[in-house]
């Protein structure tokens, strides 16, 4: 068996993964569908007895390759704006890892020195005021997303301090789960200046106790605020803890009560 990480099979440059599957990137696909079809048959025949899976990233500009592959047993796995990732089992018991099955969101509890809570009201919302927050972008860190969302929705600059709550909701958008992370942030400014005027109808500071007594506020939001008042949550760990990991990451540990 050839166990080198890179192997040229037909016109394809394949990369071996730790699970004995091979991957072909969009840049390593031929230009014509005819050449793709011919070489795909050769690829399958060449690897069917020695590999577990074939993964192929197909660029949207070469979407005519997709029916060629699906007729040969490839199935959809995941996608982005510019590509679809397809996969074919070469062995009946080969495990195909689950595609991303959730979206990520972040919100923030921001309480100033006057015991006022920062809240927003969305234009499409039928409920009262809520905590600022929104989607975490691809590749974005939790702390960065919290700071960005608060600024976009209120104009308030904040500093991330800790994570206070984690919620799991299903079903959510796109028939996926949603993980919603609530953070405690410290206000670095005070003047409201809504940046996202298309989605946010209003933003304001409100006395915490008045907010907790408001019947229009969701019980969930009140529970998060109460937790933020009572607990310190999970803080960002020293990055030296995992300095051997050569990728972006955030690691959180409970804050010790003193």
Secondary structure as UniProt FT lines:
FT   STRAND          6..9
FT   TURN            10..11
FT   STRAND          12..16
FT   TURN            18..19
FT   STRAND          21..24
FT   HELIX           26..28
FT   HELIX           33..47
FT   TURN            48..50
FT   STRAND          53..59
FT   HELIX           60..65
FT   HELIX           66..70
FT   TURN            71..73
FT   STRAND          75..79
FT   STRAND          83..89
FT   TURN            92..93
FT   STRAND          102..111
FT   TURN            113..114
FT   STRAND          116..122
FT   TURN            123..124
FT   STRAND          133..135
FT   TURN            138..139
FT   HELIX           142..154
FT   STRAND          158..169
FT   HELIX           173..175
FT   STRAND          177..187
FT   TURN            197..199
FT   STRAND          200..207
FT   HELIX           208..213
FT   TURN            215..216
FT   HELIX           219..230
FT   STRAND          234..236
FT   HELIX           239..242
FT   TURN            243..244
FT   STRAND          252..254
//
